[in-house]
Amino acid sequence: MSGDWTGLAIAVVGVVGTLGAALMTQNRADRTKRLELRAAAEQRQEERRHAEALLGAEQAQARQRESLELRRRCYIDLNTASRQYLTSMTNYLHALRQDTDVETSLAQLETSRSAYRDSYSEAQMIAPRAVLGVSSTAKTRLNAAYGKVRKLGPSLTGRAAELQALEDELHQEAWPYVGQQKAAMRADLGIETAD
């Protein structure tokens, strides 16, 4: 009997060992699978964070490009309107000097002034402080010149010397500030430095 019990004990130990080995193998396989799944989840999270960072950077670049394009269009309009405003004042002085198309020149001056006012208003909402400071100075000079030109009226028609003096003053007192405004806008756009 003792041999039967020994054989039985060996058989039980063999079965338990086989089953234990299978359970241990399964346990290790499960643990390895959990580790692989955790590593895969961490990898996906890292990829997601990287993708979100790339998307954020792309969106920031897109906003920057849009802002630059918006400022560029605004600056083109303001520069064109400023120059046209000054040109219209000069044309009005020429019309007074030659006593031809005075009313037409005055109408064009008023149209240019209105377009300038609209462009400047837009720039106030878009341009940074550095550009607005220079543009504000140019606006002050332009408005002062406009005031002098409008005070003339037809009373100076044909009086070339006084009109020429006012035109010279216009070129000395307003044009340089429009040029400074253009330089500030170009510097803001990164085209050149604001020297």
GIRA-V287026 format. One line per field, one symbol per residue. ss: DSSP state (~ for helix, > for strand, _ for the rest). burial: # if it has 16 or more other ideal C-beta (glycine too) atoms within 10 Angstrom, else .. A space follows every 50 residues. Layout:
# GIRA-V287026
ss=???
burial=???
This chain:
# GIRA-V287026
ss=_~~~~~~~~~~~~~~~~~~~~~~~~~~~~~~~~~~~~~~~~~~~~~~~~~ ~~~~~~~~~~~~~~~~~~~~~~~~~~~~~~~~~~~~~~~~~~~~~~~~__ _~~~~~~~~~~~~~~~~~~~~~~~~~__~~~~~~~~~~~~~~~~~~~~~~ ~~~~~~___~~~~~~~~~~~~~~_~~~~~~~~~~~~~~_______
burial=.................................................. ....................#..##.###.######.##########... .#..##.##..##.##..##.##...#...##.###.##.##..##..#. .#...#......#..##..#...##.##.#########.......
